[in-house]
Amino acid sequence: MPPAARHALPLLLLAGLLLGAVEARADSPGALAAEAAYQKGFALQRGMRTLEALAAYKEALRLNPFHGKANYEIGWSYWVLRDYEQVLRHWEVALRLKGGPPELPDFLAMARERLDGKAPDLVQVSIGTRAVEQGGSGLSLELVARFQHYNPKPAHPADRFDRHVFSPKSVLFSASGGAVYVNALEGLTTLIYDPATLRKRRVIHHRFDAAEAGLFDPAVDKRYFAPYAAFGLPAQPNRFEGKPVEAAISNGGRYLWISYYRRSYDKLGRLPSALAVLDARTGRIVRVLPTGPIPKTLAVSPDGMLLAAVHWGDNTVGLIDTAADNPQGFRHLGEIVVGKRLPLHMDENVNRDHYCGFCLRGAVFTRDGRHLLVGRMGGGGIAVLDVAGRRHVGSVWGMKPTPRHLLLSPDGKRLFVSSSASGYVSVYRTAQLVDAALAGRRSLKPLLQAKVGRGARTIAITPDGRTLFVAVNRDSKVVALDTDGLQPRLEIPADSFPVGLAVSPDGTQLWVTSQGIKLRGGNSVSVYRISGR
């Protein structure tokens, strides 16, 4: 059937309903039952139980075909499953029943684009896909397992439908390598997997209410929120849902730190956000600390006694003393400002996602712990911070624009930098870059640089230091480079669109998260077997 006719069908059906039907009173038994079914579906979808949510929404529509919100939400459930014909059918009804938000016409346009094949094809890699280094005797990667939330009936037993894999942003191995942590940003969860059995062990929900009040220190929170008091704060600022974005491990592997992209009531990321501290032995959150606006990257000092939280939203980096044996003893040491702290604005036009100054992102401590290196995605360059002096020494340019992820070689002598929009990876001598900042030099040429594709995101290095893996977001692939010369060793396709990756401590597995872009693609975590050297 032609696309135009296909799009018109829901309108004709709805017109017929409207001609001969009168909507049930809101307090009638049928309407009340429909609303109960809708609320059940909403709760199920919130828990990422898409198939069960669909059944509940359909029951709501059976009881009340004029339930606009049910039509809107059922459209999102079908979006997750990539059934765009059904998305259009229900969203067009929702639009006429005024059951969706003001953005619904924009969402409809995107759905039509998907259905009509105007958007590029999504990449969904087959289990067993393998790439081998040229010559066939070196490095190889093979996709051996996947956890995904887009195909409820996969053909391969190692391709597992996992309802919690919703917008997976980052992945991290535990210090021992016995667990893998995946932050599902929009799912508001951290997922814990067993890399040996490739099974999910636990789901950590980042929702805080009165029952979790003991995780917060009111005195610390009061100090953090004080500068924002004039703008009007929520009555209960520590009752929120957190969007987990990045993670780091401290105290010899004992604690996992998780940064919250934002709190649920702070839609524009203008207020202090938070960090969760999870006990790796129990898998439970044991404390939550406040941070500046939109914390992303977390970095732990070489001695494990200091954690840096990089604030995307206001040009600052917060430092936390983690030397205490008990998380209740962890304490804020203040913030280092890179350049100039962005002024506080609560105007409705200020969205810290976009008005983020230098948009600080990747960070890494030098091996001696004296300096912290921070990537400036906005404006370019790498900021060098004096940790003991709590000051910004200076910034060094020379790498391609939009430096995003920073990583040291195993010996700490070389710094690897991915530049996101530019699609490059660069290499510097760590000491040389620090010395350049101390001397006031504004530019330093990289030792090496290589183009890897469109959208170089997270980078990870093998334990032997020989191979660097790059998640290439826009080209939906993973590239492996030789660290000595940045020469390509191999590349392998990844589900659209890869953003995070991590190599196991024993060098045998590569885990890749595909988050998606603009409500499209993603929702998968892929496991590749690494063979050879």
Disulfide bonds with the S-S distance in Angstrom:
Cys356-Cys359 1.92
